[in-house]
Amino acid sequence: MIQDIPPPDSPAPRVLVSTLAGSWYPATAEALAAFVDACLAKTPPPGPAPNVLILPHAGYAYSAQTAAYGLRRILGAPFRRVVILAPSHRAAFSNRLVAPEADAVSTPLGRIPIDREAIHRVAGGMDVACNDAIHANEHAAQIQYPLLQRALKDFTIAPFIVGPMDAHATRRAAAALRGILDDKTLLVVSSDFTHYGEDFDYAP
């Protein structure tokens, strides 16, 4: 059941632990860091850092090298917050955004604080609910966390799972998100890119 948004000053910190470690990416900090760093080493020198990235969300064996081309552009960039938009693969909801209930997420590389104040600001202009179960079952957001940990230092995240939206909800979401985007904020759009093959009814 989708739950109400916890206040930003909840007394007991809650941590959403990765459900992808050991399957979608390596389970130990050493192996995970080495895997991502090896992908980064194969990319060309970066140009100016963008403030928006579109990154894939397949398992690292299939997508990390592609993601590394985007990550390379933000290595050492002074972003202090990352807003993540990820499509919902398993939960059915529409015309709203779903954020975590937790105060932090955890991967083998450590914890990332969740920017609850930013989430509340978005909720002031858009329907936002919080549900850790939806986030625990959604790889599209979780897959980005270790990548960002290898590229940035001392940042928070505001991850949102996105379902189908009509035109009105889309405009409201865009306006609400615009309110938290500044020169210290990176926007990451987690994408399927193309699901090609007969299993996906797409084989042109």
PALUM-54956 format. One line per field, with one value per residue (C-alpha): residue number from 1; z, y, x. Coordinates in nm, 3 decimals. Layout:
<sites>
i: [NUM|...]
w: [Z|...]
v: [Y|...]
u: [X|...]
</sites>
This chain:
<sites>
i: [1|2|3|4|5|6|7|8|9|10|11|12|13|14|15|16|17|18|19|20|21|22|23|24|25|26|27|28|29|30|31|32|33|34|35|36|37|38|39|40|41|42|43|44|45|46|47|48|49|50|51|52|53|54|55|56|57|58|59|60|61|62|63|64|65|66|67|68|69|70|71|72|73|74|75|76|77|78|79|80|81|82|83|84|85|86|87|88|89|90|91|92|93|94|95|96|97|98|99|100|101|102|103|104|105|106|107|108|109|110|111|112|113|114|115|116|117|118|119|120|121|122|123|124|125|126|127|128|129|130|131|132|133|134|135|136|137|138|139|140|141|142|143|144|145|146|147|148|149|150|151|152|153|154|155|156|157|158|159|160|161|162|163|164|165|166|167|168|169|170|171|172|173|174|175|176|177|178|179|180|181|182|183|184|185|186|187|188|189|190|191|192|193|194|195|196|197|198|199|200|201|202|203|204]
w: [0.000|-0.087|0.230|0.333|0.315|0.642|0.785|0.692|1.057|1.141|1.459|1.362|1.039|0.799|0.539|0.217|0.148|-0.210|-0.345|-0.657|-0.504|-0.608|-0.907|-1.108|-0.998|-0.779|-0.413|-0.253|-0.241|-0.389|-0.685|-0.750|-0.744|-0.969|-1.220|-1.252|-1.257|-1.535|-1.742|-1.676|-1.783|-2.130|-2.191|-2.350|-2.145|-2.035|-2.164|-1.962|-1.707|-1.810|-1.551|-1.709|-1.785|-1.944|-1.816|-1.886|-1.614|-1.720|-1.518|-1.519|-1.743|-2.015|-1.939|-1.721|-2.009|-2.180|-1.852|-1.803|-2.099|-1.910|-1.572|-1.717|-1.791|-1.424|-1.250|-0.969|-1.063|-0.773|-0.765|-0.412|-0.501|-0.767|-0.870|-1.027|-1.241|-1.301|-1.471|-1.272|-1.390|-1.123|-0.939|-1.101|-1.029|-1.239|-1.226|-0.927|-0.824|-0.564|-0.341|-0.072|0.289|0.398|0.504|0.312|0.061|0.102|-0.153|-0.104|-0.151|0.148|0.223|0.030|0.225|0.081|0.045|0.224|0.212|-0.169|-0.181|0.036|-0.191|-0.495|-0.304|-0.265|-0.636|-0.738|-0.601|-0.429|-0.218|-0.032|-0.037|0.034|-0.104|-0.447|-0.441|-0.313|-0.609|-0.870|-1.033|-1.253|-0.962|-0.758|-1.048|-1.063|-0.702|-0.717|-1.047|-0.888|-0.583|-0.805|-0.986|-0.713|-0.352|-0.065|-0.238|-0.155|-0.376|-0.445|-0.633|-0.784|-0.949|-1.232|-1.368|-1.662|-1.657|-1.844|-1.983|-1.673|-1.434|-1.659|-1.648|-1.270|-1.223|-1.450|-1.265|-0.923|-1.020|-1.176|-0.831|-0.694|-0.997|-0.955|-1.046|-0.765|-0.877|-1.135|-1.300|-1.397|-1.618|-1.595|-1.931|-2.086|-2.415|-2.648|-2.555|-2.880|-2.970|-3.007|-2.628|-2.628|-2.945|-3.104|-3.383|-3.675]
v: [0.000|0.344|0.536|0.899|1.100|1.086|1.423|1.529|1.517|1.162|1.060|0.704|0.690|0.420|0.271|0.104|-0.170|-0.266|-0.568|-0.580|-0.651|-0.992|-1.021|-0.700|-0.584|-0.721|-0.785|-0.649|-0.292|-0.391|-0.582|-0.321|-0.027|-0.211|-0.298|0.059|0.207|-0.031|0.090|0.453|0.386|0.290|0.622|0.935|1.244|1.438|1.771|2.020|1.853|1.841|1.881|1.607|1.248|0.966|0.637|0.274|0.045|-0.309|-0.522|-0.388|-0.668|-0.525|-0.152|-0.025|0.050|0.259|0.436|0.508|0.748|0.963|0.920|1.026|1.368|1.430|1.292|1.530|1.769|1.984|1.838|1.807|1.653|1.404|1.381|1.042|0.967|0.594|0.415|0.169|-0.191|-0.379|-0.142|-0.008|0.356|0.663|1.042|1.049|1.011|0.756|0.836|0.614|0.624|0.570|0.835|0.675|0.403|0.156|-0.022|-0.214|0.124|0.279|0.495|0.786|1.022|1.085|1.451|1.447|1.826|1.816|1.543|1.753|2.051|1.845|1.717|2.077|2.090|1.728|1.412|1.226|0.912|0.724|0.348|0.154|-0.170|-0.014|0.115|-0.217|-0.394|-0.136|-0.186|0.125|0.357|0.127|0.046|0.411|0.443|0.274|0.447|0.784|0.687|0.633|0.964|1.210|1.289|1.407|1.416|1.338|1.180|1.243|0.928|0.912|0.614|0.732|0.563|0.660|1.025|1.223|1.567|1.754|1.538|1.567|1.946|1.945|1.707|1.912|2.234|2.073|1.918|2.243|2.399|2.183|2.198|2.437|2.453|2.207|1.950|1.675|1.519|1.151|0.990|0.612|0.460|0.124|0.254|-0.026|-0.368|-0.548|-0.897|-1.115|-1.143|-0.772|-0.774|-0.546|-0.688|-0.444]
u: [0.000|0.135|0.208|0.215|0.535|0.732|0.838|1.192|1.301|1.186|1.377|1.478|1.681|1.567|1.799|1.684|1.939|2.026|1.840|2.064|2.406|2.535|2.303|2.271|2.616|2.903|2.829|3.147|3.274|3.610|3.465|3.197|3.439|3.684|3.411|3.283|3.633|3.736|3.441|3.532|3.892|3.770|3.594|3.747|3.842|3.533|3.412|3.206|2.979|2.610|2.335|2.118|2.216|2.015|2.158|2.058|1.929|2.015|2.255|2.610|2.735|2.510|2.489|2.774|3.009|2.741|2.662|3.033|3.033|2.782|2.950|3.283|3.131|3.048|3.359|3.440|3.159|3.031|2.680|2.542|2.207|2.096|1.732|1.656|1.351|1.299|1.008|0.801|0.841|0.643|0.409|0.092|0.013|-0.052|-0.033|0.199|0.562|0.676|0.974|1.128|1.016|1.376|1.626|1.913|1.991|2.275|2.495|2.820|2.993|2.816|2.514|2.366|2.138|1.793|1.703|1.370|1.342|1.362|1.099|0.866|0.921|0.822|0.518|0.406|0.322|0.273|0.113|0.399|0.372|0.646|0.686|1.005|0.860|0.814|1.172|1.310|1.148|1.251|1.589|1.565|1.646|1.871|2.103|2.214|2.331|2.675|2.753|2.688|2.893|3.200|3.151|3.047|3.135|2.917|2.580|2.220|1.955|1.588|1.478|1.131|0.961|0.735|0.423|0.202|0.097|-0.163|-0.080|-0.197|0.007|0.310|0.296|0.253|0.545|0.769|0.687|0.738|1.071|1.191|1.167|1.451|1.682|1.974|2.343|2.428|2.169|2.210|1.905|1.941|1.678|1.695|1.602|1.527|1.666|1.548|1.410|1.476|1.353|1.049|1.014|0.930|0.717|0.975|1.190|1.196]
</sites>
